[in-house]
Amino acid sequence: MFTGLVQATARLTRSEARPFGHRVRFGHALGRFDVGESISVSGACVTVVDSDEATFAVELTTETLERTTLALLAPGASVNLERSLRVGDRLGGHWVTGHVDAVVEALAVEPQGDAARVRVALPVALARFVAPKGSVALDGVSLTVNAVGADWFELMLIPHTAKVTTLGALAAGTRLNMEVDLLARYAVRASEEARA
């Protein structure tokens, strides 16, 4: 479980094809990870299989590669990192599982002073889970939804978020890992079952 508050960015340093998918290594500044530790890499929950003070490796199965943007990463690409929550940690964002619901596309990024208004394509199957003032995670970043249309939603990207995450390089056409709010998912499910 994560909060969507990115702790650092990392760079892909190596990718090796394996029978199950790929083993990839990232350089970072968070120190050593425990083997077996869950970590969010741009919104996808993966398991650390090797680590030293400056790098860690994870194994990406074909399932992960097919359902996330991680298959698109080239050497040197930046990703967002967040360690999993521990009991007693502050919850400053929202509950994020690291189970990516869809890969979506940024439709427009418009400067608004120091911030940016971002419009993102919204898959029809996920529309019922996205509401104004609700939460969504894009590439592992907890964000507040400002407006929702039939096939899009908008949010504001504040300067701090742009500075400390990969979203600072966001442009129209960028593909992003999207996870809908966990509480919205269960609220909708309960509502649908109550009507059935």
Secondary structure, DSSP 8 states (H G I E B T S, - for coil): -B-S---EEEEEEEEEEETTEEEEEEE-SS----TT-EEEETTEEEEEEEE-SSEEEEEEEHHHHHHSGGGG--TT-EEEEEE---TT----S--B-S---EEEEEEEEEEETTEEEEEEE--GGGGGG--TT-EEEETTEEEEEEEE-SSEEEEEE-HHHHHHSGGGG--TT-EEEEEE-HHHHHHHHHHHHHH-
